[in-house]
């Protein structure tokens, strides 16, 4: 159980580094072209469609790489 927690922690740290470096380069997850944002007087609606697809593709590729070994 401890090894899984350490692995999950390292994965979260790596994801944080990728997000920070992406923001410095100009890639902001959640603000990509294609994300839906509707704002009104009393509130708003936001759904990051392209961000969800991008994260899904990356996680699928990572999963596929680990299964092939």
C-alpha positions as a printed NumPy array, in Angstrom:
array([[  0.   ,   0.   ,   0.   ],
       [  2.844,   2.365,   0.833],
       [  4.455,   1.945,  -2.58 ],
       [  1.192,   2.851,  -4.302],
       [  0.874,   5.993,  -2.199],
       [  4.445,   7.022,  -2.987],
       [  3.842,   6.36 ,  -6.69 ],
       [  0.624,   8.392,  -6.635],
       [  2.434,  11.232,  -4.869],
       [  5.227,  11.252,  -7.439],
       [  2.654,  11.231, -10.217],
       [  0.894,  14.251,  -8.7  ],
       [  4.2  ,  16.112,  -8.364],
       [  5.016,  15.373, -12.007],
       [  1.568,  16.579, -13.085],
       [  2.075,  19.786, -11.094],
       [  5.425,  20.413, -12.767],
       [  3.881,  19.871, -16.205],
       [  1.074,  22.339, -15.443],
       [  3.511,  24.977, -14.149],
       [  5.831,  24.6  , -17.142],
       [  2.851,  24.649, -19.507],
       [  1.66 ,  27.961, -18.081],
       [  5.108,  29.483, -18.581],
       [  5.126,  28.36 , -22.217],
       [  1.594,  29.628, -22.808],
       [ -0.459,  26.422, -22.603],
       [ -3.08 ,  26.922, -19.909],
       [ -5.197,  23.876, -19.204],
       [ -8.8  ,  24.91 , -18.818],
       [ -8.417,  27.87 , -21.15 ],
       [ -7.766,  26.125, -24.445],
       [ -9.586,  27.037, -27.662],
       [-12.77 ,  24.985, -27.799],
       [-13.543,  25.142, -24.087],
       [-17.098,  26.364, -23.521],
       [-17.615,  29.487, -21.409],
       [-20.978,  31.224, -21.068],
       [-21.263,  34.143, -18.68 ],
       [-24.426,  36.002, -17.768],
       [-25.501,  38.66 , -15.331],
       [-26.348,  36.288, -12.487],
       [-23.798,  33.544, -13.072],
       [-21.915,  31.521, -15.576],
       [-21.284,  28.103, -17.041],
       [-17.886,  26.688, -17.925],
       [-17.086,  23.289, -19.435],
       [-13.504,  22.571, -20.579],
       [-14.287,  20.237, -23.509],
       [-10.887,  20.351, -25.22 ],
       [ -9.011,  20.145, -21.919],
       [-10.973,  17.007, -20.969],
       [-10.241,  15.394, -24.341],
       [ -6.543,  16.256, -24.1  ],
       [ -6.216,  14.842, -20.581],
       [ -8.108,  11.702, -21.639],
       [ -5.781,  11.108, -24.597],
       [ -2.661,  11.579, -22.47 ],
       [ -3.92 ,   9.244, -19.728],
       [ -4.937,   6.639, -22.334],
       [ -1.464,   6.738, -23.887],
       [  0.19 ,   6.373, -20.486],
       [ -2.114,   3.457, -19.637],
       [ -1.39 ,   1.81 , -22.985],
       [  2.382,   2.153, -22.456],
       [  2.237,   0.507, -19.03 ],
       [  0.006,  -2.349, -20.248],
       [  2.323,  -3.295, -23.092],
       [  5.172,  -4.163, -20.706]])
